[in-house]
Amino acid sequence: MDVSSVVLWAWPEKRAGVRSQLVAMSGVQIRADCDNGRFVVTVEDTPGRSTADAFVKLHALDGVINASLLSRALLD
């Protein structure tokens, strides 16, 4: 299993929409959600999608300014 943690910065006025998009993504869990538009999420690989692919999709979410990888671990 491949697990990554990511910090997302979103436009504060689009925070609710970004949250909805994150909840809809398989393998993504919101760990922190701040009023200023910051999120901390964990991303697990899923069948047919790597964590790297998910990271690219996080960048492309409507309302996201930036996504920064914090850590990555390969777990048995």
C-alpha positions as CSV (number, residue, x, y, z in Angstrom):
1,M,0.0,0.0,0.0
2,D,1.2,3.5,-1.0
3,V,0.1,6.3,1.4
4,S,0.8,10.0,1.0
5,S,-0.1,13.0,3.1
6,V,-0.8,16.3,1.3
7,V,-1.5,19.9,2.2
8,L,-4.0,21.6,-0.1
9,W,-4.6,25.4,-0.3
10,A,-7.9,26.4,-1.7
11,W,-9.6,29.7,-2.3
12,P,-11.5,30.2,1.0
13,E,-14.7,31.0,-0.9
14,K,-14.5,27.7,-2.7
15,R,-13.6,25.6,0.4
16,A,-17.0,23.9,0.6
17,G,-16.8,22.8,-3.1
18,V,-13.3,21.6,-2.7
19,R,-14.3,19.6,0.4
20,S,-17.1,18.0,-1.6
21,Q,-14.7,17.0,-4.3
22,L,-12.3,15.5,-1.8
23,V,-15.0,13.5,-0.1
24,A,-16.0,12.1,-3.5
25,M,-12.4,10.9,-4.3
26,S,-11.8,7.2,-3.6
27,G,-8.8,6.6,-1.3
28,V,-8.7,10.3,0.0
29,Q,-9.4,11.1,3.6
30,I,-9.6,14.7,5.0
31,R,-7.6,14.9,8.2
32,A,-7.9,18.6,8.8
33,D,-10.1,21.3,7.3
34,C,-9.4,24.9,8.2
35,D,-11.6,28.0,7.6
36,N,-8.9,29.7,5.6
37,G,-9.0,27.1,2.9
38,R,-6.3,24.7,4.0
39,F,-6.8,21.0,4.1
40,V,-4.6,18.1,5.2
41,V,-5.5,14.9,3.4
42,T,-4.1,11.4,3.2
43,V,-4.1,9.6,-0.1
44,E,-4.0,5.8,-0.5
45,D,-3.5,4.0,-3.8
46,T,-6.6,2.2,-5.2
47,P,-6.9,-0.4,-7.8
48,G,-6.3,1.3,-11.1
49,R,-5.0,4.5,-9.6
50,S,-1.7,5.3,-8.0
51,T,-1.1,8.0,-5.3
52,A,0.8,9.9,-7.9
53,D,-2.2,10.0,-10.2
54,A,-4.4,11.1,-7.3
55,F,-1.9,13.9,-6.5
56,V,-2.2,15.2,-10.0
57,K,-6.0,15.1,-9.7
58,L,-5.8,17.1,-6.4
59,H,-3.9,19.9,-8.2
60,A,-6.7,20.0,-10.9
61,L,-9.7,20.3,-8.4
62,D,-11.8,23.4,-9.0
63,G,-10.8,25.9,-6.3
64,V,-7.4,24.4,-5.4
65,I,-4.5,26.9,-5.5
66,N,-1.7,24.5,-4.6
67,A,-1.1,20.9,-3.4
68,S,2.1,20.1,-1.5
69,L,3.3,16.6,-0.8
70,L,4.3,16.2,2.9
71,S,5.2,12.6,3.1
72,R,5.0,9.3,1.4
73,A,5.2,5.7,2.8
74,L,5.1,2.3,1.2
75,L,3.4,0.0,3.7
76,D,3.2,-3.8,3.5
